[in-house]
Amino acid sequence: MRLFEPLKIGTLEVKNRIIRSATYEKMADEDGFVTDQLIDFYKQLALGGAGLIITGNALVDISGYSAPKQICIHNDFYIDGLKRLVDKVRSFGAKIAIQLVHGGRQCFPFLLAGKEAIAPSSVYDPSINVTPRAMTDDEIWQIIYAFSNSARRAMIAGFDAIQLHGAHGYLISSFLSPHTNQRDDYWGGDEERRFHFVEELYKATRSEVGDGFPIFIKLNGDDFLPKGLKIDESLRIGKRLQYLGINAIEVSGGMYESKGSVIRAKIDSEGKEAYFKEYSIRFKSELSIPIILVGGIKSKNVAEKMITDGYADAVSMSRALIREPNLPNKFMEGKEKADCISCNGCTRFLKLDYVRCVEKELASNDFSNISPSSNP
Ligand SMILES: Cc1cc2nc3c(=O)[nH]c(=O)nc-3n(C[C@H](O)[C@H](O)[C@H](O)COP(=O)(O)O)c2cc1C
């Protein structure tokens, strides 16, 4: 099957085309340091057969803290713990990339210690009831520096690649989106200027890590908002990034405000799987770098078809691997469908003490791991 054939992404050799899409785990400690629990969890993923594991979103600057106990990389103090994580994954022959994020306007106020969320423009987010403050020019350059400096730390820690989180309404995505970027300066005002943030950020990051180090980006094909990013502009962003030297694009869609669009529930037939494929096929047909498709993929058949029919070069999965970290191996051994039922219990991360498949625990009547705080 093509699904199990190797793929080259820049200088990186990936043993198959099943990628663990970035998935926040809530398993770092309160200060964002790697814990033994996180390492044990990655051991399961590393043994599970995915060609590449992308970590949960790692924080590049404290002003973008968007999820409790997310992995942090905004200070050199974090390098040792991250290195332990990488070494463990490597010891099982797996490859690992780290996703870099700044939460932008999608930061819950209780995580920001009294500070305002920052974003390109002061556009209210009804989904979390936040009106961010528009960033100053100096702040923008500081955050660009925070990304490139975090990439340097990732390289020192030994990661095989980094992925910039340019999707789902977080800071990079909010600079790219006409809905959330309403500036009229170097950073916004038209399509060219909306691109400047990711362009400067990419260039700063590339000069920090050098030409050979793989840099990917996760992008929205569509924000699913009336004034949001649409596929034609998204494609032009992808082409410009390809021209600049980005090594792969993971195609996703949506943001907090376009509720339910990123992580769709009730994927109960093959027809509902791979729900961003109409966007990835556009990227595939107009770009030459590897395109990764995420969103609702649960069947081996569908995953294989995405690759053989030219929708993507690789598929990535999040929820299915929360439930079965060894799903890639099971696929290889003949299993056809993931056990995940897309109930989205795993997304209620504020209520869970760590991210996991709640439905699996309920199905097996094993309540021992559910803390009182995780009950709705
Ligand atoms: C619990 C949970 C945490 C997630 N955390 C991240 C994240 O840190 N970064 C990211 O880009 N996407 C994140 N996602 C989105 C997934 O990577 C993926 O885009 C989405 O879930 C659709 O894929 P799936 O149908 O395979 O789950 C998360 C999804 C879930 C369910």
The ligand as an SDF file (V2000), in Angstrom:
LIG
                    3D

 31 33  0  0  0  0  0  0  0  0999 V2000
   -7.4710   16.9300   22.1830 C   0  0  0  0  0  0  0  0  0  0  0  0
   -7.0070   17.6280   20.9350 C   0  0  0  0  0  0  0  0  0  0  0  0
   -5.9290   18.4980   20.9920 C   0  0  0  0  0  0  0  0  0  0  0  0
   -5.4850   19.1290   19.8250 C   0  0  0  0  0  0  0  0  0  0  0  0
   -4.3680   19.9270   19.8830 N   0  0  0  0  0  0  0  0  0  0  0  0
   -3.8820   20.4630   18.7390 C   0  0  0  0  0  0  0  0  0  0  0  0
   -2.6490   21.1650   18.7480 C   0  0  0  0  0  0  0  0  0  0  0  0
   -1.9660   21.2760   19.7620 O   0  0  0  0  0  0  0  0  0  0  0  0
   -2.2250   21.6950   17.5660 N   0  0  0  0  0  0  0  0  0  0  0  0
   -2.9440   21.5440   16.4090 C   0  0  0  0  0  0  0  0  0  0  0  0
   -2.5090   22.0280   15.3630 O   0  0  0  0  0  0  0  0  0  0  0  0
   -4.0900   20.8730   16.3740 N   0  0  0  0  0  0  0  0  0  0  0  0
   -4.5620   20.3190   17.5030 C   0  0  0  0  0  0  0  0  0  0  0  0
   -5.6940   19.5640   17.4560 N   0  0  0  0  0  0  0  0  0  0  0  0
   -6.3670   19.3730   16.1560 C   0  0  0  0  0  0  0  0  0  0  0  0
   -5.8440   18.1190   15.4780 C   0  0  0  0  0  0  0  0  0  0  0  0
   -4.4610   18.1780   15.1920 O   0  0  0  0  0  0  0  0  0  0  0  0
   -6.5850   17.8690   14.1380 C   0  0  0  0  0  0  0  0  0  0  0  0
   -6.3180   18.9560   13.2860 O   0  0  0  0  0  0  0  0  0  0  0  0
   -8.0810   17.6930   14.3430 C   0  0  0  0  0  0  0  0  0  0  0  0
   -8.3680   17.0070   15.5400 O   0  0  0  0  0  0  0  0  0  0  0  0
   -8.7310   16.9050   13.1910 C   0  0  0  0  0  0  0  0  0  0  0  0
   -8.0970   15.6710   13.0630 O   0  0  0  0  0  0  0  0  0  0  0  0
   -8.7220   14.2730   13.6130 P   0  0  0  0  0  0  0  0  0  0  0  0
  -10.0590   14.1380   12.9740 O   0  0  0  0  0  0  0  0  0  0  0  0
   -7.7480   13.2370   13.1730 O   0  0  0  0  0  0  0  0  0  0  0  0
   -8.8560   14.3810   15.0820 O   0  0  0  0  0  0  0  0  0  0  0  0
   -6.1550   18.9140   18.5990 C   0  0  0  0  0  0  0  0  0  0  0  0
   -7.2180   18.0120   18.5570 C   0  0  0  0  0  0  0  0  0  0  0  0
   -7.6460   17.3670   19.6940 C   0  0  0  0  0  0  0  0  0  0  0  0
   -8.7740   16.3810   19.5950 C   0  0  0  0  0  0  0  0  0  0  0  0
  1  2  1  0
  2  3  1  0
  2 30  2  0
  3  4  2  0
  4  5  1  0
  4 28  1  0
  5  6  2  0
  6  7  1  0
  6 13  1  0
  7  8  2  0
  7  9  1  0
  9 10  1  0
 10 11  2  0
 10 12  1  0
 12 13  2  0
 13 14  1  0
 14 15  1  0
 14 28  1  0
 15 16  1  0
 16 17  1  0
 16 18  1  0
 18 19  1  0
 18 20  1  0
 20 21  1  0
 20 22  1  0
 22 23  1  0
 23 24  1  0
 24 25  2  0
 24 26  1  0
 24 27  1  0
 28 29  2  0
 29 30  1  0
 30 31  1  0
M  END
$$$$
